[in-house]
Amino acid sequence: MSVETWLSGFFFLLIIITNFASGFFGYKTLGDEDSEVKLQKINKNPTNFKISVVLILIEHFSIIALAVTLFISFSPYNIILGIVWFISRIVEALIQIYDKKNYWRLLNLAKEYSATNDAEKNRLIDLGRSIFKTKFSIFSVAQILFSIGTLAYSILFVTYGILPIIIGWFGIIASLLYGFGNAISQIKSNFKILWNIGGLLILIFEVVLGGWLLFFS
């Protein structure tokens, strides 16, 4: 087992752990948020907000590290697929990292919200709503890139028999379902069941893949 392969497994699991941990401190990766309620929560406990952003940034930077270690480990099998997942997953992470500058503005909005009159509060709530809308739009684009990247290395795993073939096929199915579910939800915003099912399958896939690369490769 190479160091890069071991690190790939480590980063897969670290991404999952930091994503869930950020949620524990209040960050919501997917779904609508009530702007007014969120501003009140941030004002009540700004430390939790700061921790949640730091954790999700660790998750984003771990995606970049994962793209690099996977490329070093497996691109020699197929350089084209390697370039596809390398670019897709790095751009996925970078656009989300860039958006966190905008998301961080919620901290100041929450402070202003707690110290202003009702008329001004409505303006701040609208600003918060705009930040959430931008965050979700960027996340949706990022997840299309995620699906492309995941599909690329899943195809490579199946084609070259690098790991148990069932894991590779599971990744292909999960990434296609997740990608199509995301695309459909952009057209019909109230139809997210396919995206949610795909997300669950992706979670299982990444836990299994990360564990296999970390302990058995």
Secondary structure, 3 states (H helix, E strand, C coil): CCHHHHHHHHHHHHHHHHHHHHHHCCCCCCCCCCHHHHHHHHHHCHHHHHHHHHHHHHHHHHHHHHHHHHHHHHHHHCHHHHHHHHHHHHHHHHHHHHHHHHHCHHHHHHHHHHCCCHHHHHHHHHHHHHHHHHHHHHHHHHHHHHHHHHHHHHHHHHHHCCCCHHHHHHHHHHHHHHHHHHHHHHHCCCCCHHHHHHHHHHHHHHHHHHHHHHHCC
